[in-house]
Amino acid sequence: MAADFPQSVLFCCDHNAVRSPMAEGVMKKLFGTDSYVQSAGLKNDLEIDGFAISVCQEIDVELSRHRSRSFEEMEQWGDQLSSFDLIVALTPASHAKAMELTKFFHTDVQFWPIPDPTGKGESREAKLVAYRLARDEIISHLKHNWGDASQ
């Protein structure tokens, strides 16, 4: 693992229903309890996406019990933004919001532009391909930043 491995990471996207829960689940799978990992969205208006659950299940990452939450709900439940070492935004809108919310904190914010897989593909298999691409891009970013803990 890299020396700059964060003790706590918050992944964020627009709805906390696809990309950020996938990133949270995959990071927990790859790095275990080496870091405190959570996810949130700008809004909490969607349930966890079934295709996200399916493609993560393929790599033994459990998302079916994930409960979507917004930045505001996250703070109400006791996770303050200022307590995270790193916030990783996966969408332009969540990046802008993270920058706004952390302007007075000493929290690093990174932007990993992960394409939105929702609405892509006509068939079930084509949709799964789009979700796998997003999942695999998240895995690539994680390994690029902090190495491959599974080796």
N, C-alpha and C positions, 0 to 999 in steps of 0.2 A: 504494500500500500504506500502511496505517496505521503510525504511528510506533512503536506497541507490537507490531510484528510479531515473533514469537518466533524465536530462532535455532534452537531445538530443541523438538519437540513429540512427545509420546507419546499415542496414542489407545488407550483400553482399554475392553474390554467383558467379557463373561462367558467366552467360549470362544475369542476371536480367530479366528472363522471366518466372520463376516458383517459386522457393523457396523464394528468397528475396522479390519479390513483395507480395507473400502471407504473409510473416512475417510482412512487412510494413502495409498491409491492416488490418490484424488481430490485430496488436498492436493498430492501430488507432481506431478500433472498440471497443476493450476492454478498452482502457485508454483515449480515446478522445484526448483532447488538453493538457493533463497533460505533454506531452513530444513532442518535435519536432522529427518526424520520417521520414526517407527517405530510399531508397534502391539504390544499384548500383551493377554492375557486372564487372568482369575483362574485358569483351568485351561487345559490344552492336551489336551483329550480329543476334539476334532473336527478333521476336515480342513476346508480352505476349502470353503465352500458353493458348489455349482454354480450356483444361481440368482444369488448375489452375483457370481460370475464373469461370468455372462451379462449382467446389467444394467450392469455396469461396462464390459464389452466394447462395449456400445452407445455409450459415450462415449469410446472409445479409452483405457480404463484397463485395464491388464493385471494380473489377479490370479491367473492359473492357476499361477504359480510360487510363490505365497505359502506360506510354511511357518508354521503356527500355533505360537505359543509363549506360555508363561505368564510372569508377572512373574519368577518364580524362574529360568526358563531364560534370559530376557532378561539378567538380571544375570550368570548364569554365562557368557554369550556376550560379556560386556564392556560392556553398556549399563546403567550405574547410574542408578537413579531420580533421584538427586541431580544428575545431569548435565543433566537436561531443564529448560528454562525453564518449560514448561507441560505439564501432564498434562490431557487432556480425557477425562473418563469419559462413556461413552455409555449406561450402565445404572446403576440405583441401587446394585447390589452392587459394581460396579467403582468407583463413586464413594466408597463407604464404605471400600473397601480402599485406594484411592489416598490418601484423607485419613489413614488409619491409617499407611500406609507413609511418608508425607511429613511427619508431624507435627514432625520435627526438622530438616527441610530448608527452604530458602527457595525452594520450588517452588510456583508457582501451580497450583491445581487448579480446573478448570471442569467443570460438569455440563451436558451437552447430552442431554436425555432423548429418545433416538431409539427409537421403537417397534420391537419385535422383529417382523420380517416372517416368521419361520419359523412354519410351521403355519397360515398364513393362506391362504385361497383353496382351492377344490376343484380347479380346472383348472390346467393349466400357465400359461395366460395370466393367470388370477386371481392366481396366486402371483407371477408376474413383476410385476404391478401393485403388489403389496405391497412387493416388493423395490425397485422404482423409487421408491416413495414414501419409503422409508427413505434411499435414495441421494440423492434430491433434497432431502430435509430436511438431510442432511449438507452438501450443496453450499450450501444456503441459509445455514447456520450459518457455513461458511467464508467466504462472500462478505460476510456481515453483519459478521463480526469483522475481516476483513483486506482487504476490497475484491475487485474482480474483476481479477485479474492479466492476464486474457486481453484486456482492452481497452486 
